[in-house]
């Protein structure tokens, strides 16, 4: 199967926002868009563009609901993105294995992540977490911007639609202790395609024996200068590969999670890495990713790596 941008749909406003994001990304990458719904997935309350209530059981009615959802979203996206190749698949399986399987052939797997409010941020469900932790491909989580779960499919023509996240930075969370080329390349590629600046955030902490810059300001200044040099050294070869991308390095004291959440408020996309490993119990995505999933205002791309 050719590479695709694959979006998992469940009919919620978050998944509809994710479908819009995925369609724009498919056009930027000149790739087909694949719409997927696992029809054994119990859908939330959903109103179709025709105003019909959604049946939720038994399974044959759920399948009919999935087919109608895919058809409506496909029609909506095709109207907004003429020329985009769009495939749609309803999969008779549970959501986590269905989405993980669908993601195997995807350039990106895109999911909606329901936000309670702009303050609360993401409400990450067990399905999203399980897919995120189990996927071997990049996963992008997109939240709806101020829409309730009862929102209907928007009917505005493409000419009246705002351009979300236009002219905003791509933000990369970079760990200088273990910089990973796969994650860095993804961020540079994203910034290059979107003609956006790339803001690179690295959070660093003072050593345990250091108890305040006021007592030893020269040590604080020296360590900060060293971190900035290391950050420049890591980024230099990538800037040479992507000379058109304007890079803004940002080395800040403190954990990276909080700084990335702050940066997400004015970002088009936040890119972070996740070490791919199989856990015997539960899902492990790391504290930085966890913070972003709960509080980031922008879409979050999580890139698995060795």
C-alpha positions as CSV (number, residue, x, y, z in Angstrom):
1,X,0.0,0.0,0.0
2,X,1.2,3.5,-0.8
3,X,2.0,5.9,2.0
4,X,-1.0,7.9,3.3
5,X,-2.0,10.4,5.9
6,X,-4.5,8.3,7.9
7,X,-7.1,9.8,10.2
8,X,-9.1,7.9,12.8
9,X,-12.7,9.1,12.9
10,X,-15.3,8.7,15.6
11,X,-17.7,11.5,14.7
12,X,-16.7,13.8,17.6
13,X,-15.8,17.5,16.9
14,X,-12.2,16.6,17.8
15,X,-11.9,13.9,15.1
16,X,-13.5,16.3,12.6
17,X,-10.9,19.0,13.4
18,X,-8.3,16.3,13.1
19,X,-9.7,15.4,9.7
20,X,-9.3,19.0,8.5
21,X,-5.7,19.1,9.8
22,X,-4.9,15.7,8.1
23,X,-6.3,16.9,4.8
24,X,-4.1,20.0,4.8
25,X,-1.1,17.9,5.7
26,X,-1.9,15.4,2.9
27,X,-1.9,18.3,0.4
28,X,1.4,19.7,1.8
29,X,3.0,16.2,1.4
30,X,1.2,15.4,-1.9
31,X,-0.1,12.1,-0.3
32,X,-3.6,10.5,-0.3
33,X,-5.8,10.9,2.7
34,X,-7.3,7.8,4.3
35,X,-10.3,8.0,6.5
36,X,-10.7,5.1,9.0
37,X,-13.5,4.2,11.4
38,X,-13.6,1.1,13.5
39,X,-17.3,0.4,13.5
40,X,-17.3,-1.7,16.7
41,X,-16.2,1.6,18.3
42,X,-19.2,2.9,20.3
43,X,-19.6,6.4,18.8
44,X,-20.5,9.5,20.8
45,X,-23.7,11.4,20.2
46,X,-23.4,12.7,16.6
47,X,-25.7,14.6,14.3
48,X,-25.2,14.2,10.6
49,X,-25.3,17.1,8.1
50,X,-28.8,16.0,7.2
51,X,-29.9,16.3,10.8
52,X,-30.5,12.6,11.4
53,X,-29.8,11.1,14.7
54,X,-27.1,8.5,14.8
55,X,-28.0,4.9,15.7
56,X,-25.7,3.2,18.1
57,X,-26.7,-0.4,18.2
58,X,-26.8,-3.2,17.2
59,X,-23.6,-3.8,15.2
60,X,-25.3,-3.6,11.8
61,X,-26.6,-0.2,12.6
62,X,-23.2,0.8,14.0
63,X,-21.7,-0.2,10.7
64,X,-24.3,1.9,8.8
65,X,-23.5,4.8,11.0
66,X,-19.8,4.4,10.3
67,X,-20.4,4.3,6.5
68,X,-22.5,7.4,6.7
69,X,-19.9,9.2,8.8
70,X,-17.1,8.3,6.4
71,X,-19.2,9.4,3.4
72,X,-20.1,12.8,4.9
73,X,-16.6,13.5,6.0
74,X,-15.2,12.5,2.6
75,X,-17.7,14.7,0.8
76,X,-16.9,17.6,3.1
77,X,-13.1,17.3,2.7
78,X,-13.3,16.8,-1.1
79,X,-15.3,20.1,-1.3
80,X,-12.6,21.9,0.6
81,X,-9.6,20.3,-1.0
82,X,-10.3,19.7,-4.7
83,X,-7.9,17.2,-6.3
84,X,-7.0,15.5,-3.0
85,X,-7.2,11.7,-3.2
86,X,-9.4,10.4,-0.4
87,X,-10.0,6.8,0.6
88,X,-12.4,5.6,3.3
89,X,-12.4,2.3,5.2
90,X,-14.8,1.1,7.9
91,X,-13.0,-1.7,9.8
92,X,-14.9,-4.3,11.7
93,X,-12.6,-4.4,14.7
94,X,-12.0,-2.8,18.0
95,X,-10.5,0.7,17.8
96,X,-7.0,0.2,19.2
97,X,-5.9,-2.8,17.0
98,X,-7.7,-1.3,14.0
99,X,-6.0,2.1,14.3
100,X,-2.6,0.5,15.0
101,X,-3.0,-1.7,11.9
102,X,-4.1,1.2,9.8
103,X,-1.1,3.2,11.0
104,X,1.4,0.7,9.8
105,X,1.2,1.9,6.2
106,X,0.8,5.6,7.1
107,X,3.2,8.4,6.9
108,X,1.2,9.9,9.8
109,X,-1.6,8.6,11.9
110,X,-3.8,11.5,13.0
111,X,-6.3,11.3,15.9
112,X,-8.7,13.8,17.5
113,X,-8.1,14.5,21.2
114,X,-11.0,15.9,23.0
115,X,-10.4,19.1,24.9
116,X,-12.6,20.1,27.9
117,X,-11.6,23.8,27.4
118,X,-8.8,26.0,26.4
119,X,-7.6,26.0,30.0
120,X,-7.9,22.4,30.7
121,X,-6.5,21.2,27.4
122,X,-6.5,17.7,26.2
123,X,-8.6,15.0,27.8
124,X,-6.7,12.0,26.6
125,X,-8.7,8.8,26.6
126,X,-7.5,5.3,26.9
127,X,-7.8,4.6,23.2
128,X,-5.6,7.6,22.2
129,X,-3.0,6.7,24.9
130,X,-3.0,3.0,23.8
131,X,-2.6,3.9,20.1
132,X,0.1,6.5,20.9
133,X,2.1,4.1,23.1
134,X,1.8,1.2,20.6
135,X,2.3,2.9,17.3
136,X,5.6,2.5,15.5
137,X,4.7,5.4,13.2
138,X,4.4,9.1,14.0
139,X,1.1,10.0,15.7
140,X,-0.4,13.5,15.6
141,X,-3.1,14.4,18.2
142,X,-5.4,17.3,17.2
143,X,-7.9,19.0,19.5
144,X,-11.0,20.8,18.5
145,X,-10.8,24.6,18.8
146,X,-13.6,25.7,21.0
147,X,-16.2,23.2,19.7
148,X,-18.5,21.0,21.8
149,X,-18.9,17.3,21.3
150,X,-22.4,18.1,20.0
151,X,-21.2,20.2,17.1
152,X,-22.5,19.2,13.7
153,X,-20.4,18.9,10.6
154,X,-19.6,22.5,9.5
155,X,-21.3,23.5,6.3
156,X,-19.2,26.7,5.5
157,X,-17.7,26.8,2.0
158,X,-14.0,26.5,1.7
159,X,-13.7,30.2,0.8
160,X,-15.1,31.3,4.1
161,X,-13.0,29.1,6.3
162,X,-10.1,30.6,8.3
163,X,-6.6,29.2,7.9
164,X,-5.9,27.7,11.3
165,X,-2.4,28.1,12.7
166,X,-1.2,30.2,9.7
167,X,2.2,31.8,10.0
168,X,2.8,30.2,13.4
169,X,6.0,28.4,14.5
170,X,6.7,24.8,14.5
171,X,8.1,23.9,18.0
172,X,10.5,21.1,18.6
173,X,11.2,19.7,22.0
174,X,14.9,18.7,21.9
175,X,16.7,16.6,24.5
176,X,20.4,17.5,24.2
177,X,21.4,14.4,26.2
178,X,19.9,12.1,23.6
179,X,19.2,14.1,20.4
180,X,17.5,11.9,17.8
181,X,17.8,12.5,14.1
182,X,14.4,11.1,13.3
183,X,12.6,13.5,15.6
184,X,14.7,16.5,14.4
185,X,14.2,15.7,10.8
186,X,10.5,15.5,11.2
187,X,10.4,19.0,12.8
188,X,12.6,20.5,10.1
189,X,10.5,18.9,7.4
190,X,7.3,20.2,8.9
191,X,8.7,23.7,9.2
192,X,10.1,23.6,5.6
193,X,6.8,22.5,4.1
194,X,4.8,25.1,6.0
195,X,7.3,27.9,5.4
196,X,7.3,28.4,9.2
197,X,10.0,29.2,11.7
198,X,11.3,26.4,13.8
199,X,11.5,27.1,17.5
200,X,13.7,24.6,19.3
201,X,13.1,24.3,23.1
202,X,15.5,22.5,25.4
203,X,14.9,22.5,29.1
204,X,17.9,22.1,31.4
205,X,18.4,21.9,35.1
206,X,21.0,23.1,37.5
207,X,23.2,20.5,39.2
208,X,22.1,19.4,42.7
209,X,25.0,21.1,44.4
210,X,24.0,24.5,43.0
211,X,21.6,26.4,45.2
212,X,21.0,29.7,43.5
213,X,22.3,32.0,40.8
214,X,22.5,34.9,43.2
215,X,25.3,33.2,45.1
216,X,27.3,32.1,42.1
217,X,26.1,34.1,39.1
218,X,29.3,33.3,37.1
219,X,28.5,29.6,37.3
220,X,25.0,30.2,36.1
221,X,26.1,32.3,33.2
222,X,28.8,29.8,32.3
223,X,26.4,26.8,32.3
224,X,23.8,28.7,30.3
225,X,26.5,29.6,27.7
226,X,27.6,26.0,27.5
227,X,24.0,24.7,26.9
228,X,23.5,27.3,24.2
229,X,26.7,26.1,22.5
230,X,25.7,22.5,22.7
231,X,22.3,23.4,21.2
232,X,23.9,25.2,18.4
233,X,26.3,22.3,17.7
234,X,23.4,19.8,17.5
235,X,21.3,22.1,15.2
236,X,24.1,23.2,12.9
237,X,24.1,20.3,10.5
238,X,20.3,20.4,10.2
239,X,20.4,24.1,9.5
240,X,22.8,23.3,6.6
241,X,20.4,20.7,5.3
242,X,17.4,23.1,5.6
243,X,18.9,26.5,4.9
244,X,15.4,28.1,4.2
245,X,14.2,27.3,7.7
246,X,14.7,30.0,10.2
247,X,15.7,28.4,13.6
248,X,15.1,30.0,17.0
249,X,17.0,28.0,19.7
250,X,15.6,28.4,23.2
251,X,17.5,27.0,26.1
252,X,15.5,27.4,29.3
253,X,16.0,26.5,32.9
254,X,13.5,23.9,34.2
255,X,11.6,20.9,32.9
256,X,10.9,20.9,29.1
257,X,7.2,20.0,29.5
258,X,6.0,23.3,30.9
259,X,8.1,25.4,28.5
260,X,6.7,23.4,25.5
261,X,3.1,23.8,26.8
262,X,3.7,27.6,26.9
263,X,5.2,27.6,23.4
264,X,2.2,25.6,22.1
265,X,-0.1,28.6,22.6
266,X,1.4,30.3,19.6
267,X,2.5,27.2,17.6
268,X,1.2,25.5,14.5
269,X,2.6,22.1,15.7
270,X,4.6,20.8,18.6
271,X,7.0,17.9,17.8
272,X,8.4,15.6,20.5
273,X,10.0,12.2,20.5
274,X,9.0,9.1,22.4
275,X,11.4,6.2,23.0
276,X,9.7,3.1,21.5
277,X,9.7,0.3,23.9
278,X,7.3,-2.5,24.8
279,X,6.1,-2.3,28.4
280,X,4.9,-5.3,30.2
281,X,2.2,-3.3,32.1
282,X,0.5,-0.1,31.2
283,X,1.5,2.6,28.7
284,X,4.7,4.6,29.0
285,X,5.0,7.8,27.0
286,X,7.2,9.9,29.2
287,X,6.4,13.0,31.4
288,X,7.0,15.6,28.6
289,X,4.6,13.9,26.2
290,X,2.1,13.4,29.0
291,X,2.2,17.1,29.9
292,X,1.7,18.1,26.3
293,X,-1.2,15.8,25.7
294,X,-3.0,17.2,28.7
295,X,-2.3,20.9,28.2
296,X,-1.0,21.8,24.8
297,X,-3.0,24.2,22.7
298,X,-1.6,23.1,19.3
299,X,-1.5,19.8,17.6
300,X,1.2,17.5,19.0
301,X,3.2,15.2,16.8
302,X,4.8,12.3,18.8
303,X,7.6,10.6,16.9
304,X,8.7,7.1,18.1
305,X,12.4,6.3,17.9
306,X,14.9,3.7,19.2
